[in-house]
Amino acid sequence: MRLLRFRVWFENQWKIRSQKEKSTLGIAGLLGILLVCTVTFFIWNSNRDASVWELVPNDAILVLETTEAQRMREKIDSLPFWQPFKNLPYLQAYHSRKTVLDSIGRDSLDIMNYLKGRKIYVSLHQTSRTSADVMFFVPMSLKSRIINSLTKKLQEKVPFTHSERLYNDITVHELKYEYEETDKNGEIKARKNSNRKNKTESVIFTYVIYKNFFIGSYTPFLVEDAVRKIANSEGIPFFKENKDLLKLTKIEDDDANLYVSASQIPKLFSLFTDEENTALLSTFDKWAKSAMLDVSLKEHLLLLNGYVLTQEEGSERDYLSILENQKAIDFIDLQQFIPQETALLYRIGLSEPEKYFHDLDDYRKEYLPKQIEAKETLIDNYSFSPTRFLNNIGNEIAVAVLEMPENRKNPEKLAFLKIKSEDGQTEKYKQKAIALLNQLAENSRIEVKNEDGTKSETKPLTEIYEELPITRIEVADFPKKIFGEGFSGFSQSYFTVLESKYIVIGSSFQAIQKLIDDYKNERVWGKMVRQRQFFEQIGTRSTISVIIDLPRSWNWLMTNISPEWRTTLETYKYDLLKVEFLAWQAEGEKKRFASSLIFQQQETTELVAQSKKEEAKTIFKSKLESPPYLVKNHLDRSQEVLVQDDKDMLYLVSKEGKILWNYYLNGTMRPQIYQIDAYKNGKLQYLIATPTKIYLIDRLGRSVSGFPISFPANTFITHLSVIDYDNSKNYRIGVATSQGNVYLYDKTGKSLPGWQPRKVGMALSAPLEHVRAGNRDAMIAIEQNGIVNLLKRNSKSYSDFPLNFNSDITNDFHVDYGNTLSTTEISMLTEAGELIRFNLEGKIMDRKFFEKGEQGAIFTLAADKQREQNFVIARQDSKKLTLYSSEEELLFSKTYDNDGTKLIQYFNFGASIEVIAVTDMHAQKTYLYYTNGTMVGGKPIQSNTTIALFYSEQTSLFTLYRTLGSECQKLVFGR
């Protein structure tokens, strides 16, 4: 009734009002309603629970979500996978700070119980150019009781102090560690706040309570930045910017979920790289939009499965969107060609190659126009049509970055382009592609003049190696111009075709040669147990893959990281290298890519240094005089050993330690032993020299026809070498004598014109060595008086040679191979300790003396003879031995109990496994060291002289052969 009366009264009042009054009342009423709504919203918003997607700042590189934080942490600590990382300084400091907070949590069971099963978010943020830290976000629906309990425990806990301050009207709590200073009587002199590890850093944890969330960090300014952004609504929070991540299906029983913002990925990489690479990394912020990955922790494996998302329609495109409609392709075929020494493989599988190449061009035109301009130079400058060439390329392209010696700055690369095979027309497409590349080689050829000033050959530079043509293309970054940034690093290009399946482009002639050798000898991923087992874990179907062999990538990674991190990582190198592979694979599903990120560790059972186990022992009638020399059984590729006793009898010993045959030599054999395939039938013979004879002995211990080659009695052979110009098995045998004569024979024992002999001034310091640079062959002959000869195949000298360094040289030398004479460099060491580097055009690149140490110091250059990748330098001062890298950096020093001669050997097995063997001739012991000075196996072995050493990547085991008196022993041990 009252409501009805009010309504009648209101209608009467409204009728008698003027129009102006009615308008004023209407506006006032609307403003009143708006005010009430605003106040209501403000009260609701102030009291409502916050959501994590409003709180995590958008500068977070990644966010980890877990419901079982304590269980996950305990699991991580117990896993073998985590052990190599625990000693890193940053993680040690983190562990120290975590331990402080753990001591509080253990005394507060209600807090620990409350956190069980509750979602906790941990975000990673960059705090400086080379460091990062985390923030914790914990929902606290029972915040008053829990926070009161936490605060009380902090106030009670000694020696911790708790303080509070206001920042943007939010209370900031700080936890500090208080240590005591005492006087000489033990009385407390002062109490100071400090971190246990660093007394200049007082605050060890900062936190705030915002609505229903606990937000904390070990870095105070991260919390302050979060508070400021929340209070002032600065920026778009992480989960609002990446809201699509929250819609993805997650695995229920995983260990955690990881959310990644692709735009922040360059920040993550920039933590480790030097400033030169930071700008390059900024280009990677547009590779995708974001990612969500389920985290699964296993004993030797960290597995992250989930999705990578691309930008929505109407937004700026990212690179991955080009592959949205490309279905996954198997890459079993490619594995049969990827060489063992591959450090990184970047591979793209294409179900529709024509569409991909078209979409790639559209993307580059819109976002990378300079790349399109570079591509068009192929048409303008060389009349080469990229489109016509790509019409012959099939469903797979890839780049392999090869393992790099530490004395190089840029790795060799191989690009693999699968030839189209539609309708069985592979041969047709191959011929078209080769014709186009040969035309490009012809049109890009740089005119080269002979030494007399006349023009050199006018055809493209094509060499035959193992019956395969290798053609040089003089176009800088040719693969990059065609396929984009991922295919950069080819200052020159050399191409060949393997099995009519893949066009392979190498960054150097040597890279293609090495690939052919590895393929012929089955040293490829598809044949390697270690790689095959890894692919069983990750699968072989993908649209895009990035696979990193960490041990083989180590040197390359070290050249690209900041000096601060380089020092730290080198210190813990052998711990970190227990992680073998890192891989990321993705398969397109429209706007999202099903992705896997995998970190695999080697099984620890073979990683622990084991006692040296004797696997075979052979006892001879006489004392052994020579070191053991490893040779290969051509039937089963097993290792065998050649040794010689003091009666000049030569023995071949099987892998089981059985003597297979013996052969009498007329003197002590020279330290160079070779196996050659003289008949080109796969059967190997042994080429051996004594002071007056050259022997070629077959598999059964018989002399090959035409051998031995005898020299006059007054001749003393010092060095033996084998030269195979193009790997055609048309061998040349090089012989150097103490009289300064150099001979060259063919494989039948016939002497060659110009080498009967070729006289140099003095005996050589090392065997005659052949180098092929571009289309030129050269023989390096370094005399003991410091004269360097560079000889042609006809024995004549190259111009600008010989070089005379007027120094005594008795050491070996190292060749750093290049594509030309100017880029091929020699490193040699004088007896006075001067390291000299020069190229094969006679230009001296560097001369540097090592610190002399004591008077009479002995300097040695020990080159890697197996892979010819690097060398080390040793200085012996009385009882002290100091080792240096090829970059003249100190490796380690050791002091022995005698000043007797130390023989140095350097073994570079690849995959970052380098061993230096030091044989103490006085003590009859051999010490094995890694390059950081750690002794392999923990103790030396007894040995008469130098050793033979082999390492197997498949088993992670060393095999060592030593001679001791009349015994030859085979020892096997882990690293």
Secondary structure as GFF3:
##gff-version 3
##sequence-region A 1 975
A	DSSP	alpha_helix	2	16	.	.	.	ID=ss1
A	DSSP	alpha_helix	19	47	.	.	.	ID=ss2
A	DSSP	alpha_helix	52	55	.	.	.	ID=ss3
A	DSSP	beta_strand	62	66	.	.	.	ID=ss4
A	DSSP	alpha_helix	69	78	.	.	.	ID=ss5
A	DSSP	three_ten_helix	80	85	.	.	.	ID=ss6
A	DSSP	alpha_helix	89	106	.	.	.	ID=ss7
A	DSSP	alpha_helix	109	115	.	.	.	ID=ss8
A	DSSP	beta_strand	120	128	.	.	.	ID=ss9
A	DSSP	beta_strand	131	139	.	.	.	ID=ss10
A	DSSP	alpha_helix	143	156	.	.	.	ID=ss11
A	DSSP	beta_strand	160	167	.	.	.	ID=ss12
A	DSSP	beta_strand	170	182	.	.	.	ID=ss13
A	DSSP	beta_strand	188	193	.	.	.	ID=ss14
A	DSSP	beta_strand	203	210	.	.	.	ID=ss15
A	DSSP	beta_strand	213	217	.	.	.	ID=ss16
A	DSSP	alpha_helix	220	232	.	.	.	ID=ss17
A	DSSP	alpha_helix	238	241	.	.	.	ID=ss18
A	DSSP	three_ten_helix	243	247	.	.	.	ID=ss19
A	DSSP	beta_strand	256	261	.	.	.	ID=ss20
A	DSSP	three_ten_helix	262	264	.	.	.	ID=ss21
A	DSSP	alpha_helix	265	270	.	.	.	ID=ss22
A	DSSP	alpha_helix	275	281	.	.	.	ID=ss23
A	DSSP	three_ten_helix	282	286	.	.	.	ID=ss24
A	DSSP	beta_strand	290	298	.	.	.	ID=ss25
A	DSSP	beta_strand	301	309	.	.	.	ID=ss26
A	DSSP	three_ten_helix	319	323	.	.	.	ID=ss27
A	DSSP	beta_strand	329	330	.	.	.	ID=ss28
A	DSSP	alpha_helix	332	335	.	.	.	ID=ss29
A	DSSP	beta_strand	342	349	.	.	.	ID=ss30
A	DSSP	alpha_helix	353	367	.	.	.	ID=ss31
A	DSSP	alpha_helix	369	382	.	.	.	ID=ss32
A	DSSP	alpha_helix	386	390	.	.	.	ID=ss33
A	DSSP	beta_strand	393	402	.	.	.	ID=ss34
A	DSSP	beta_strand	413	419	.	.	.	ID=ss35
A	DSSP	three_ten_helix	422	424	.	.	.	ID=ss36
A	DSSP	alpha_helix	426	444	.	.	.	ID=ss37
A	DSSP	beta_strand	462	465	.	.	.	ID=ss38
A	DSSP	beta_strand	468	473	.	.	.	ID=ss39
A	DSSP	alpha_helix	478	483	.	.	.	ID=ss40
A	DSSP	three_ten_helix	485	487	.	.	.	ID=ss41
A	DSSP	beta_strand	493	498	.	.	.	ID=ss42
A	DSSP	beta_strand	502	506	.	.	.	ID=ss43
A	DSSP	alpha_helix	509	520	.	.	.	ID=ss44
A	DSSP	three_ten_helix	525	527	.	.	.	ID=ss45
A	DSSP	alpha_helix	529	538	.	.	.	ID=ss46
A	DSSP	beta_strand	541	542	.	.	.	ID=ss47
A	DSSP	beta_strand	544	549	.	.	.	ID=ss48
A	DSSP	alpha_helix	550	560	.	.	.	ID=ss49
A	DSSP	alpha_helix	563	571	.	.	.	ID=ss50
A	DSSP	alpha_helix	573	576	.	.	.	ID=ss51
A	DSSP	beta_strand	579	589	.	.	.	ID=ss52
A	DSSP	beta_strand	592	601	.	.	.	ID=ss53
A	DSSP	three_ten_helix	604	606	.	.	.	ID=ss54
A	DSSP	beta_strand	613	619	.	.	.	ID=ss55
A	DSSP	beta_strand	629	632	.	.	.	ID=ss56
A	DSSP	beta_strand	639	644	.	.	.	ID=ss57
A	DSSP	beta_strand	649	653	.	.	.	ID=ss58
A	DSSP	beta_strand	659	664	.	.	.	ID=ss59
A	DSSP	beta_strand	674	676	.	.	.	ID=ss60
A	DSSP	beta_strand	685	689	.	.	.	ID=ss61
A	DSSP	beta_strand	693	697	.	.	.	ID=ss62
A	DSSP	beta_strand	709	710	.	.	.	ID=ss63
A	DSSP	beta_strand	717	723	.	.	.	ID=ss64
A	DSSP	beta_strand	732	737	.	.	.	ID=ss65
A	DSSP	beta_strand	741	746	.	.	.	ID=ss66
A	DSSP	beta_strand	758	759	.	.	.	ID=ss67
A	DSSP	beta_strand	769	773	.	.	.	ID=ss68
A	DSSP	beta_strand	776	782	.	.	.	ID=ss69
A	DSSP	beta_strand	787	791	.	.	.	ID=ss70
A	DSSP	beta_strand	803	804	.	.	.	ID=ss71
A	DSSP	beta_strand	813	816	.	.	.	ID=ss72
A	DSSP	beta_strand	825	829	.	.	.	ID=ss73
A	DSSP	beta_strand	834	839	.	.	.	ID=ss74
A	DSSP	beta_strand	844	849	.	.	.	ID=ss75
A	DSSP	beta_strand	858	863	.	.	.	ID=ss76
A	DSSP	beta_strand	871	877	.	.	.	ID=ss77
A	DSSP	beta_strand	880	885	.	.	.	ID=ss78
A	DSSP	beta_strand	890	895	.	.	.	ID=ss79
A	DSSP	beta_strand	902	908	.	.	.	ID=ss80
A	DSSP	beta_strand	914	920	.	.	.	ID=ss81
A	DSSP	beta_strand	925	930	.	.	.	ID=ss82
A	DSSP	beta_strand	941	942	.	.	.	ID=ss83
A	DSSP	beta_strand	948	952	.	.	.	ID=ss84
A	DSSP	beta_strand	957	964	.	.	.	ID=ss85
A	DSSP	beta_strand	967	974	.	.	.	ID=ss86
###
